[in-house]
């Protein structure tokens, strides 16, 4: 969340005075962005549909008339009565019909008016509800060499079933051969789409559309012999709204085609129905369109439904996600950033509207925190008399018992903790947090004073007072910790003094515009305060609610760029460590009256300079006998000094742990060392040091759990791979990669793990030897997902080059050969899952596509997505799908959910969002606004979640906070009725938040 803090820096002042202006501008920008995206997509699709009509209409007429010459009379009759007149022409050029067809197109039947009437009864959707798989092409009137009738796009499009003109005895065969050649570009009916209905009735079915799909799918043959068109009045308005004269002035044949008739059935087969969505336009006729839409205004004018959608985007105040209603128990649709996503309802769900979403009976309880924040924080490691080391990472303050290897957690902070200090009583602790944003709600910086034995918050100080964050805190010593001093992260780095017991502010002053690294009270006088930072040491005197400041004088000594830290010696002198590697001893000098005159005052000057380290001195720590410990940066040394600053002992920590960031004395001999590579070491000068806490040092994305052990693996941008033992709460091993590790997965045999890198390269590691047993390169872009099939015979590699690479796996995961490549996504692959039989894959991409693949059949794209609605999946990590549609909150923009994971027992699904939260939903979760349990702890976007093999624990991974949280899944209580015949029991964790 530190990045969120930076984003608030430039606007914090304006936001305070005008809190509504920023939010209003964000709303407008989001709405405009959504509208532009929608208009561009619609315009491109409209032009593509027009071209498709031009190419197919002559062919369709030619084939139809060739099969049944009597169809020519039907076509003439339909289109002449529908008003296909010259004054309603569209200006798009048509391809001419071949001469042998156009010259003899007017064929009159000897039966005259006794021809079979036209059936216009609406039909239910065919086997696929996806509009991107349907072909609904209206046939134009017959053309002559002198006149080319054109299609009127300003009117509702009529759906004609070509099999009506075919001989009855050959209908099925002819239809199959004709329709097999037809494809429909996604969204062919978008222009005349009806508004969505609240209750999802028959009009809701008209809304099933897929205009954003990039895949054209063959339509399925139907068994209906009817020629239909949409009845404007019946479908667009209620009976009360219809005009009594709406049927006047039309020919009997027109009225006949308008009247709803019963569908014709064959045998016991149910009639499959397909309709165009239309809207009756009672206003004056629209202006004639040009060959191409010249502007978004023209596009909105020709598409009433698009205009309504654009208005919805503006009125929704920038909400990026909205959902449509399901249609006839077949499918349901949701929108993300204006893009419709159609999902089909499984056959075992008979009444979607009656499904009840409830919070899962399972609960999460924080079990362990992996990591430590030492890379950019100071003085954040202390040792308590209880035997616990106190440190922080993300939003959690950890109390780790170094002997018992147990953890307790203080979790009342709402954003990243930045500083820490211990009260003189060694019980109370003060911790300060940074500012942040939770969705649209600002998170204000503050200081918590809490009891380390009970984890109860005693005071919350400075809420709404500090800006950007709290940089440093310190308790006073001379008066038993009655006061608390705070430095915030504002431009002026405000210095304030607070009553630690009452939480009231005594005084406040601007300290400096330069960075401030540390603050502390003089242990013998609470009226004296020291601050240090970039090129300065300030000595403050606090009296009668006022501050006076004196700057330390460097005199003949070189002024360092940074004063990193300071402590007080037993004699009362101030010792500072700087970026030049020196320890400076500061003292008070009498006023130089001879040089400065009578008004001269006493000053603080350098009394002694001691060379301590190469590079910076990052930390100083006093010992009970008057000795001193110093920790170096570049040389990674820890040096013990006597009271008169004579070096006594030194040691060097391993390079892999980084520089010394902070030191904490345990018993005068044993030490705790916090390092810049986020590790905590324990040891002494004589026995050496061992690591007791370790973590990543950069953003993390890769997370995988072992299929049969409580073991998991993590990797990230620091090029480190860690194998963790979830049961013993320790790291088993660590290795370094050549590039960033972004994704990983264990082989089902459990002996190897595959890791995808940022360069398109992936490798397979042996878990025991850590050796690379196989490696390959697929493209030159980063890999986003690795997934083994359930039986381990295949490995799927999802890449940012839009492809999924399939490898056959042999020799227990040690040999890989290319099997095929899935080509069809129009954006980078984000998630994928295998079916339980290992033959199919479901995948998501960056442009919110859901595609299905037949791997066993040669990595073929399954164009009819309806056929995959009942398929069972071995895992469920795809963020888009019917079974997890309810995890998307209103207003989501498509990037709000980074990952999700279904438990192995298929009871719950865990979600990692972009707002530092972990959610727990019931599974399946197909209804919008589904409730969930919400858990806090991360200080950055949560990049991944994963259940252990037994579902006993859930692991969540933060991005920038470099923190891995291990949650215990608790289940208690009575079994309850679950969705889709599922039942479960669960346990409640303390204080779960329900969203």
N, C-alpha and C positions, 0 to 999 in steps of 0.2 A: 504493500500500500504506500510505500515511500514515493512511488511514481505518482500516485494520486495526490500525495502531499505537494509534490512539485507543481502539479497542474493547478493547485489552488493558490500558489504563491502570488501570481500576478493579478489575481482578481479578488483576493481576500478583502481588500479595503472597499472595493466597489460593491461586493456582495453584501457587506455589512450595511451600507447605506441604501442600496437598492436591491433588496433580496429577490424581487420579482423580475428584474430586468434580465438577469442571466438566464433564469429558467425559461423566460418567454422567448429569448433568442434561441436557446437550445431547442425548444419546441418547434419554432418556425423552421430552423435549419433541418431538423429531422424530418418534418413533414414535407419540405421541399425536396429533400433527397429521395424520400420514398416515392413522391409523385413523379419525379423525373425518371426514376428507375422503371416505374410502372408504365409511363408513357412510351419510353424507348422500347420496352419489350412488346407492348401492344402494337406499336407502329411496325416493327419488324415482322411480327406475326401476321398482321393484316396484309402487308405486301406479299409475304410468302404464300398466304392463302389464295390471294388473287392469281398469282402465277400458277398455282396448282390447278385452280379452276380452269384457267385458259388451256392448260395442257390436256386435261382429262375430259372436258365436256365433249369435244368432237369425237373422241374415241368412244366414249360411253354411248353416244347417240348412234354411232356407226355400228357398234356391237349389238345394241338393243334392236335396231331396225333389221339388222341382218338375221337375227334369231327369229324375230316375230315382226313382219311388216305391219301388222295391225297396231303396233305400238306407236307408229307415227301419228295416227289419228288421236290417240290418247294424249300424246305430248302436245299436239296443236291445241286440243281442247282445253287442257290444263293451263297452258301458258297464255293463250289468248284471253281466257276468262279471268286470269289473274292480273290482267292489265299490263301486259308487257308491251307498253306503247312507247312511241319514239320520244315523247316528252319526259319519260322517266329513265332515259338511257344513262348508263354509267360510261365514263370516258375511257375506260380501259379497253384496249384493242383486243379482239378475239382472233384466235387462229381459225382460218376458214375450214369448213367441212369439205371433205373430198367431193368432187363434182358428181360422182355416181351416187352419192347419198343426198346431197342438197338438191339436185335437180328432180329427184323423184321422192322427195320427202313427204309430200302431201298425198297420203294414201287414205281413201275413204272406204269404210267397211260397208258391205251390202246389208248388214244388219241394222244400220242406222242407229236410232236412239235406243235400240234394245240391247246395247252393249252393257256389260256388267257394271253395276255402280261402283264407285270408288269408296273404299273403307278408310276412315280417318280416325278410328278409335286409337287413343294414345296407348303405347305399349311400354312395358317395363324394360329396364336396361338389359342388354345382352350379357353374355357371360363375363364380359369385362366392363366395369363401370368407369374406367379411366377414359376420359374424353379424348385423350391423346391416342387411344387405340381404336377410335370409331371413325367411320367415313360417312359423312352426311353431306352429300353433294347435290344441290338442286340442279336439275337439268334445264338448260335454256331452251327457248323456243327455236323452232327450226329456222335455219337461215336460208336466204336466197342470195344469188350473186349481187343483187342490187342493194339489199338491206341486210345488215348484220344486227339482229336483236341482241341486246346486251342485258346483263344482270343488274337489277336494281338493288343496290346495297343499302339504300335508305329504308327499305321495307324489311319486314321480318322474313327470314329465309324459310322456304318450304322444304320439308323432307320428303322426297319421293323414293319409293322402294321399287327398284328396277325390276324385281321379279314379278310385279303385277302385269307387266306387258308381255311376259313369257307364256308359252303354252303350259297348261296346267300339268300335263303328264311329264314335262321335262323341267319343272320349276327348280327342284333341288339341284339337279346337275348343272343347269345353266347358271343358277345363282352362285354356286360354289366356284364355277370357273370364272365368272365375272368379278365377284367380290375378292377373289384371291389376288387380283391385280390392283385393287384399290388400297391406297394408303391415305391416311388423314393427317395433315399437319396439326400439331397441338393447337387447341383453342380455336377451331374453325367457327364456333358459334359465339365467340366472345363479344362480338359487336351487338348482338341482340339479347344478351343475357338478362334474365330477370333478377330483381333484387332478392337477396337471401331472406327467407322466411324465418321467423323466430322459432316456430314449432317444427321446422324441418319436414314439412308435408311434401306434396307432390311437386310444388314449386322448388323445394330444396333439391329435388333430383335434377332440375334444370341447371343447377349451379355446379354440378359435378364437372369440372373442367380441368384441363391441364395445359393451358396455353403456354406455360413456361417450359414444358418438357422439350428436351432436345432429341427425343427418340420418336421416330415414326413406327407405328406398330400395325401389323395386318389386322383387319377387322375379322370377326368371326361370322361365318354364314349363319343366317337365320332360317327358320322354317315358316315364316309368315308370308302369306301372299296378300299383301294389302298395299294400297297406294295412299299415303297419308300426308297431311300437312297439319301444322299447328293451328288450332282454333284461337284466333286472337282474343275474342271476348271471353271464352271459357277459361283461358289460361292467364290472361293479363288482368282481369278485373272480376270482382264478385258479381253475382246476378243482380244485386241492387244497383251496381254501377253501370250496367249495360244500358245502352240507349234503346228505347222501344222501336226506334226506326233503324236500328243498326243493320237489319237484314233486308231493308227495303232497297229497291234500286239494283238488286243483283239478279242475275239470271237463275233459273231453277237449278242449273248445273252447278252454279257457285254455291247455292244454298245446300245442295246435296253434299258437296265436298266439305262444307263447313260443319255439317251435322255429325256428331259423334256416333260411330257405328261400332258394333262388336267386332273384336279381332277374330280372324279365321284361324282355327286350331287344326292341327294335323294329329290324328290319333289321340293319345293321352298326353302329348307334349304341351307344356305350358307355353303360351305365347310370349316371346321375348320382344320387348318394346324399346324403341329408341325415338327420342324426340329432340327437336331443336328447341332451345330456349328462346322465347320471343317476348317482346314487350310492345303493347299497343301504344302507338304514339298518336294522340289525338290533336296534337298541336299542328300548326301549319307545316307544310312540307319543308324538309330540309333543303338547303342549297345543294346543287349538284357538286359532287366531289371531283377534284382534279385527279390526274392519273396517280400521283403520289401526294400523300398528305403533306401540305406545305408547313404545317406547324402543329403544335400540341393542341391548339384551339380547335383546328379542324378535326383532329382525332377525337377530342372530347365530344364535339358536336355530332359526329357520326355514331358514337357509341354511348348511349345513355347509361349503360351499366358501368362503363369506365369513368364517366363523369361522376356517378354516385360514389364509386370507389375512391376517386381522388378527393371528393368531399369528406369521405370517411377518414382518409389519412390526415387531412388537415384538422378535422374535429377531434381526432383521437390524440391530439397533442403529441405527435411524434411516436405513438406506439408502433413498434415494428412488427408485432404479431397479432393476428386476429384469426378466428376460426370460423368456418362455415358450419352448417348443420348437416347431419348425415342424411342420406337419401334412400328411402325404401329398404332400410336394413342392409344396404350393400356397401356403402363407403362413406367416409367422412373426410372433410377437407379442412386444412388449416393454412393460414397465410403467414409467411415470414418475410418481412420487408417487401410486401406487395406481391410476393411470389406464392401461388397456390401449390399446396402439397396434398395430393390425394392419397388416402390410405384406406384399404379395404378391411371391412369388418369380418372377423373369422366366423366360420359357420356355427361354432358352438355358442355364439352370442346371438340370441334370438330377439332380444328387445334392448337395443342400445340405450334408449332414453331411460330405461328403468334401472340401469346400473348405478350403484351407489359407491361413491369414492369415500374412503375413510382413512384416517391415519393408521399406519401399521402398528401392530401391537409390539413389535420389536422396538428397542431403544438402543441408543449408543451411549457409552460412557468412556471418557478419555482414559486410556490405559497407559500409554507411554508417548513420550515426545523425543524424537530423534533430531539432534542438532543443537547448535549453540551459535549465537550471533557475536562473533568476535571480529569480523572483517572490517566493520565500520563503527564500532562502539567502544567506549572506554569505561574503566572502573565498573564493570558489570559482573564481577565474580566475587562472592563473599562466602565465608564459612561461619556457620552458626554453632553455638554450643551443643545443639542437638545432634551434631554429626552430619548435618546436611549442607551441601553446597547450594548456594542460591545464584541462579543466573536466569537469563530470559532468551527467548527466541519467538518470533512472530508476536502473537498477542498473549502468550502464556509466560508466566513466571514459574520456573521449575525449582522445586526443592528436592534435590537428589541426595539420598543417604549413601555416602560413598562406601560404607562397609556392608550395609544390608542390601544395597543395589535396588532400592525402591524409590519411587517418585511420588510427590504430591504436586498439585498444580493450582496456582492462583489464576482464575480465568475471568476476572471482572473487567478487564480492559476490552475496549471495543476496536482498538487498532494497535499497530505495532508498538511494543514497549521499546523505549529508547534509552532509558537511564534508570539507575537503581542506587539506593543507599540504605544503610542499616542504622537504626536508632541506637543510642548508647546503651539502652537496656537489652540489646541483642534479641529482642522479640519483635518489635514493630519494624516494618519495612515500608519505605516510600518508593514508588515506581511511577515514572512519567511516560505518557504515551504521545504519539504524534497525531496530527489531524488526518482525516481521511473522508471518504464519501461512501456511504452504503446506498447504492442506487442513486436516488435523488436527494437523500437525506444526508446532510453534513455530519461528520463525527468530530466533535470538538476535542481539542487536546486538554488534558487535565493530569493531576497527580492523585494517586490513590495511596492512602496510608492504611495499612492492614496488619492484622495480627498473624504472625507466621505460624503460630501453634494451632489456631482455629481456622485460618484462612478467611476470617471475617473482615469486611471493609469497615474501617473506623471513620475515615474522613475522605471526602472527595473534594479536592482543592482546585480552584482556578477554572472551573468549567465556564467557558465563555470569556475568560480573561486572557489566556495565552493565545498566541498566534502561531500557526503552522505546527507547533509541537513543543515538547519540553526537552531541552538539551541536557541539563544538569540539575541535580538536586543534592541537598546536604542538610543534615540535622546539626543543630548546635550541641556542644559538649559541656560547656561551663555551667549551664543551667539545666542539665539532665534532659536535653533534647526538647526544650520548650518551643523552639523556633525551627522553621524550615525555610531554607533559602532556595529559590528557583531561578533558573535562567531559561528563557524561552527561545524559540528559533525565529523570531521576527527579525526584520532588518536591523532594528536597534538593539536586539538581544536584551530585552527588558529584564532587569534584576529586581526581584521582589522578595519580601520577607513575610512569612505567614505564621500565625499561631498554630502550632502543630496539634493542639488539643481541641481548639474551637473551629479551626478552618477559616479564620478571618485574616484579612490582609492588613499588615501594619504599614508598609511603605513600598514604593515602587520607583525605579529610576532607569533611564536609558544608560546602558553600559557602554557599548561600542558598536560600530557598524562592521567590525571585523569578526571573524569566527571566534567563538568562545568554547573552550574544551573542558574546563573544570571550574568548580566553585566549591568553597568550603569555609567554615567558620574557624577562627583561631580557637584552639581547644582551651585556652585559658581566659579568653575574653570574647563573649558572644557579640560584642559591638564591632568587632573587627572581622572583615570578610575579605577573602582573596579570590580573584578570578584571573585566569590566564587563557591565552589563545594565540591567534596569529600576531606575532611581533609585539606582544604586550604582556605585562603583569601589572594588575591594578590592585591597590590596597585601599579598601573601602572602610569608612567609619560610619556606623549607624548610631545616631543619637537624636532623641526627641522627634522621631519620625522622619528624619532627614538624613540623606547620604552625602558624604564628602569623599572625593576620589583623589588618590595620589598614584602617579605612574612610577613604576620602577625605572631607575636610571641605569643604563648599561655602561655609561662612561667609556672607559678605555677598552672595554671588551666588545667583541664583535656581536652585533645584534642578530640573533638567530631569526630565521623565518617563522618558526613556530615554537612556542612554549607548550610542550605536550602535556605535562603533568606537574604536580607539586605535592609536597607533604610538609609537616611541621616536625622539627627535631625536638629532642627533649629539652634543649636550651631555649626553645621558642623561635629559632631561626626558621626561615622558609627555604626549602630546598626544591629547586625546579629542574626538570629534565627537558632538554630542547632537541631540536632537529639537527644540531651540530654534534650530538653525542656527548654533550657536557652536562655535568651536574653543577648548577650554580647555587651558591649560598648567599642569601639575601639578608641584610641587616639594616637597622635604622641608624642613620647618621644625624648628628646634631646640625642645626642650621648653620650655614656658612655666612655669618654676618659680615665678615670682611669682604667677601666677594659680592654677595647679593644685597647687603644693606640690612637695616633693622627689620624690614618686613620679611626677611627670609624665614622659612619654616624647615622643619626636619624633613629628611628625604629617605627613601629606601634605595639602597645601592648594593651592588654586587661586592660581597666581601671575599669570595673565593671561587675559583673555577677549577673543576676536577674533570679531567677527560675520562669518560667511562666506556663508551661504546663507539663502534663504527656505525655511522648512520644515527637514526633517532633513538632517543631514550623514551620509550612509549609508556613506561610505568615505573612508579616508585612505591615501595611498601616498607613501613617501619616495623621493626621487630621489638618484642617486649624489653629486651635488655638495652635498647638504644641503637641497635644495629639497623642496617638499611639494606634492602634488596632493590636491585634495578634490573629492568628487562630491556634488551636491545632489539632493534628492528632488523637492520641489515645483517648484523653478525649473529642474531638469534641466541645471544648469550644471556644467562642469568648470573649476576654477580652479587656476592654478599660482601657488604662493607661494614667496617667497624664504626663506632660512634664518631670517630674523627675522620671518617671517609678514607680509611686505608683498606684496599681490597684484601679479602680473606680467602674466598673460594669462588669458583666459577664453573659453569657447565654450559654446554651447547645443546639445544634441542634439535631433533632431526629436521632436515630441510623440508620434508613432506608435510610437516605441520605448520610451516610458515614462521613468522616472527612472533615474538612475545608481545601480547597485547595487554595483559593484566596479570597481577600476582595476588594470591591470597595465602596468608599464613595459617597453617592448621594447628600446629603445636610448638612452633619455634624451630622444628627440624623439618617436618614434612610440609610440602607446599602444594598448592593448586595453581596451575598455569593455564591461562586462556590465550589462545593463539589467533593470528589473523586468518588462518585457514579453518576457522570454526571448529577447533578441537579444544578439549580440556584434558590436561595431563596431570597426573598425580605422582609424586615422588620426592626425592631428596637429593642433595649433592652427592652423597655417598652411594646410594642405591640406584640412582638414575630415575628416569621418568617413564611411565606407561600411560597410554591413552585410556581414558574412561568415558569420554564423550567425543563423538566425531560426527561430521555431517558434510553435506555438499557446500560448495562455496559460490555457486552460481545457479541460475534458473534451471529447474528440473521439469522433465516431461515424461521420461520413460519409467514405467512401473509395471512389474509382473510378479505374480505369486506362483509358488511351486505347486504342481498338481497333487502332491501327496505328503508334503511336509510343511511345517510352519516356517517357511523360508520365503523371502521375497527379495527382489532385485530392483535397484533404482539407478538411473543414469541421467545426465543432464549436460548443460553447456560448459561445465568445468572439466569435461572429458574424463570424469571419474565414473567407475562402475562399482557399486557397493552391493555385496550380498549380506543381507541382514537375517538374523535369527529372531523371529517374532516371539518365540516362547521364552527365550533367555534374554531378550532385549539387548542384543549386542550385535556388533558387526563381525561377520565371519571372515571376510576378506575384501580387499579393494584392489582394483587394477586401473591402469590408465590407458585410454584410447588415443588414437591419432586425431580423431575428430569428435565433434559433439555427438553424444548419444541421445536419441530422441524417442526411441520406442524399443520395446523388448517383449519376448514371450518365451515361456518354457516349453520344451517339447513334452508331449504327454508321457514319454518314458521317464522324464525327470532328470536325465543325466546331462543334458546340454541346454543352453539358452541362446537364442538368437537376438542380436541387437542391431537396430537400424541406425545409421549415422546421417549426418547432415549433408553429405556429399553424394548420396545415392549408393554408397557402399554399405554392405551389411556383413556381419561375421557371426560365427557360432563358437561359443566358448564351452569348454568342458568344465563342469562345476567343481570337480575335484582338483584338477591340475591347473585350471585357469588358462589353458593353452587354447589357441585358435585352431579348431579342427576343420573349419571351412569358411570361405569368404567369397563374396561375389559383388558385382557392381551392376545396378540397374538404373540407367539414366545418369544424369548429372545434377539432379535436384534432390532435396532432402526427403527422407523416408518418414512416413507418419504413422504407420501401423505394421506390426508383424503378427501373424496369427496362424498357428498350426491347426490343421483339421483334427477332429476328435480322435481319430485313430493314429494320428501322427504321420500319415502317408503323404500329406501335402503341406506346404508352407506357402501362405499368401503374403505378399509384400506390397503394401500400398504406398504409392509415391506421390510427390507433388507434381509429377509430370502427367498426371491424370490417368495413369495406368495401374493395374493390379497385376503383378507378376506372380505366376504360379510355378512352384518347384515341387517335383516329386522327391520324397525323402526316403532314404534307405539306410541300412547299417545303423539302426538305432539313433538316427538323427545326425550321423556323421558324414553322409554323402548326399549331395543335392544336385539335381539336374533340371534344367528348364523344361517345364511341361507345356506352358502356354502363357498367353497374356490377355487380360480382359481389357478391351478397348471400347469405350462408349461414354465415359464420364466427360463432361465439359469443364470440369474444374478439378482441383487437387483432391485426392482421397483423404478423408478424415477418419473414418471408422469402418470396420467390416467384421462380419461374423459368419461362421460356418453353420450349416444345418447339422442336425444330429446324425444324419446318415453320411455326412462328409461329402455330399455330391453337389451342394449348392452354396452360394455365398450371397449375403445381403451387404450392400455397401452404401455409405453416405459420402457426399463430396462437399466441397466448399461453397457450392452454389445451391445447396439444400436439395440435391437429388437423392432419391432412393431407387437403386437399381438392384436387380437380381441376376445371378449368373449360374449357368449350368456348367460346372467344372468338369464333371465326368463326361459330359457330352462334347468337350472341346473348348471350354471357356467361352461358351456362347451367351450372349445377352438374351434374357427371357423378356421378350417384348410385352407379353401379356402379364402384367404384374398381378392381376386378379388371381391367377393360378397359384400364387405364392402366399395367399392370405392364411392358409391353414398349415403352412410348413412350420415345423418345430426347429428351434435354433439351439445349438449346443451352448452358446454364450449369447449374451445380449449387451453389447457395448455401443451399438449404433444409437445416436442421440435422436434420430428421426425414425419413427415407426409407429404403427398403430398401438402397440402394447405400452409405449412410453410417451404417448402424445400429451398426457396430462402433466408431465413434469415441466412443460414450458409455461412460464408465467405470462400473464397479459403484459404486452409491451416489450416482449423479448425481441431482440434484433437478429437472432441467428447465431451470435457469438457469445450469448450469455451463459450457455452451457458448454463447458469444455469437454466433459467426459461423463459417462455413467456406467454402472456395472450392476447386472442382476446377480443376486445371490445364487449359489449352486442349487439350493433347494427351491428356487423360484418363488420365494415368499415376498421379497422386497427388492427394491432397486435403489441404489445410492447414486447421488448426483453431485458432481463438482461444478460449481458455478463461477462466474466471473466476479462475484462480490464477496469473496473470501468465506463462503458458506458451504457446508456439506449438508445435503438434504437426504432424508430417508422416506421414500414413498412405498406404498404397497405395490405389489406386482400381480397381475398387469395393472397398468394405470392409463386407461384410454380416454378418460373424460377430462375436459378442460377444468382448470381451477381445482385440481385435486389437492387435498390437504397433505401436509408432510411435517415431519419433525426436522427442525433446523438447528444446526450446531455450529458454533463459532470457535475460533482458535487460530485460524490462519490469518496472516497479515497481508496476503497477496492473493491473486487469482488462484483458485484451486485447479490444478492442471490435470489431475488424474485421481481415480479411486479404484480400489480393487479389493475383493473379499479373499480371505485365505481359503484354502481348499476345503476346510470343514465349516466355513461360515461362522467361525467363532469370533473372528476379528475383521474389521474393515480398516484398510489403509488409505489415507488421503495425503496427497502431495501438494504442497504449496509451490508457487512459481518462484517469484523473486524472494520470498521469505526463507527459502532453502530449508524448509521444515517438513518433516514427515510425521504425521499424527497417526497413532495406532489406537483405534476405537474398539472397545469390547462390545460385542452384540449380545444384549441381554434379552432373554425370552422368559416371561412368567405370565400367569393368568390363564383364564379359561379359553378354550378354542372358540373361535368366532366364525360365522359364515363369511366366506371370502368370495371374491369375484371369480367367475368361471369355475365354480365348484372347488375352490381352494379353501383350506382352513389352516389356521396357525395359532400358536400361542406366543406370548411376548412378555417382555419385562420393561418397566419404566426406569429411565435413568434420571438422575436429579436435574430438575429445571430444564427440560427440553423445550425449545421454542417451537411453536406450531405456526406454520405459515399457510 
